[in-house]
Amino acid sequence: MRQMEFKMERTGIIEEGEQVTVTEGVLPTSWYYTIDPSRAMSGNYELRERLKKTEGKVVKIEEKPQGYYVTVEFDE
């Protein structure tokens, strides 16, 4: 299992236990992921850190001083 953290701007748009699909975005030297449909976004990842699966389960939602963070678990 692999866990990845996503930042969301407001609460109530994703719930713990929910199955989600992510879309991969490409930058010149890295990749990022968005929980469809544009509900939360990951940080940037290098080639060796790319996801192999695009479906996962929300295991945790927490509020930090910087905003709301969603942890998604992928079966890799």
C-alpha positions, 0 to 999 in steps of 0.5 A, spaced: 500 500 500 502 507 498 499 513 501 499 520 498 497 526 501 493 531 497 491 539 499 484 541 498 481 548 499 475 547 503 472 541 507 466 537 505 467 535 498 471 528 500 469 524 505 473 518 509 472 511 506 470 514 499 473 511 493 477 516 488 480 517 482 486 521 480 488 524 474 496 525 472 498 532 470 505 533 467 510 538 468 517 539 465 521 535 470 515 532 474 508 529 475 502 531 480 495 528 481 488 531 482 483 528 485 477 528 480 473 532 479 478 537 481 477 536 489 484 536 491 491 536 488 498 533 490 505 536 490 510 534 485 513 528 484 519 525 480 519 520 475 521 514 480 515 516 485 509 516 479 503 512 481 502 506 478 494 506 480 489 511 479 484 509 484 484 509 491 481 510 498 481 516 502 483 514 509 484 520 513 482 528 512 485 533 517 485 540 518 492 543 519 494 551 519 496 551 512 489 548 510 485 541 509 489 535 507 487 528 504 491 522 505 489 517 499 491 509 499 493 506 493 494 499 492 501 498 489 
